[in-house]
């Protein structure tokens, strides 16, 4: 019976050490992508310039997926 109690105490002690190390480890810092807009300068036929804001590139930025992309045509 002593071996069973020793095994139980050893398992709980190991879990306590692992939990303590995990608790004291600093959280990883994640880089947050800043949303950026794309501005296009369009010249009209009369020679005037117009500025067109296309939108945020953060929503259309490529991201990691779990599936492979098909090859381009």
C-alpha positions as CSV (number, residue, x, y, z in Angstrom):
1,X,0.0,0.0,0.0
2,X,3.0,2.3,0.6
3,X,4.0,2.0,-3.1
4,X,0.5,3.0,-4.2
5,X,0.5,6.1,-1.9
6,X,4.0,7.0,-3.0
7,X,3.0,6.7,-6.7
8,X,-0.1,8.9,-6.1
9,X,2.0,11.5,-4.2
10,X,4.6,11.5,-7.0
11,X,2.0,12.0,-9.7
12,X,0.4,14.9,-7.8
13,X,3.8,16.5,-7.0
14,X,4.8,16.3,-10.7
15,X,1.5,17.9,-11.7
16,X,2.0,20.6,-9.1
17,X,5.5,21.4,-10.4
18,X,4.3,21.5,-14.0
19,X,1.3,23.7,-13.1
20,X,3.6,26.1,-11.1
21,X,6.0,26.4,-14.0
22,X,3.1,27.0,-16.5
23,X,1.6,29.6,-14.2
24,X,4.8,31.6,-13.8
25,X,5.7,31.5,-17.5
26,X,4.9,34.9,-19.3
27,X,2.2,34.8,-21.9
28,X,3.5,34.9,-25.5
29,X,3.3,38.3,-27.2
30,X,1.3,38.2,-30.4
31,X,1.8,40.8,-33.1
32,X,-1.4,42.5,-34.0
33,X,-1.8,43.5,-37.6
34,X,-2.7,47.1,-37.9
35,X,-5.5,47.7,-40.4
36,X,-4.2,49.8,-43.4
37,X,-6.2,51.3,-46.2
38,X,-5.1,51.4,-49.8
39,X,-5.5,54.8,-51.5
40,X,-5.5,55.0,-55.3
41,X,-4.9,58.2,-57.3
42,X,-7.1,58.2,-60.4
43,X,-6.8,60.7,-63.1
44,X,-9.9,61.6,-65.0
45,X,-10.1,62.6,-68.7
46,X,-10.2,66.3,-67.8
47,X,-6.9,66.0,-65.9
48,X,-8.2,66.2,-62.4
49,X,-7.0,63.8,-59.7
50,X,-9.3,61.8,-57.5
51,X,-8.3,59.8,-54.4
52,X,-10.1,56.6,-53.9
53,X,-9.9,54.7,-50.6
54,X,-10.2,51.0,-51.4
55,X,-10.4,49.6,-47.9
56,X,-8.6,47.7,-45.2
57,X,-5.9,45.2,-46.2
58,X,-6.1,43.4,-42.9
59,X,-9.2,41.6,-43.8
60,X,-7.8,40.5,-47.2
61,X,-4.3,39.6,-45.9
62,X,-3.3,36.0,-46.4
63,X,-3.4,33.8,-43.3
64,X,-2.4,30.4,-42.2
65,X,-4.8,27.6,-43.0
66,X,-4.9,23.9,-42.3
67,X,-5.5,23.0,-46.0
68,X,-3.1,23.5,-48.9
69,X,-4.2,26.0,-51.6
70,X,-4.8,24.7,-55.1
71,X,-2.1,25.5,-57.6
72,X,-2.8,28.7,-59.7
73,X,-4.2,28.1,-63.2
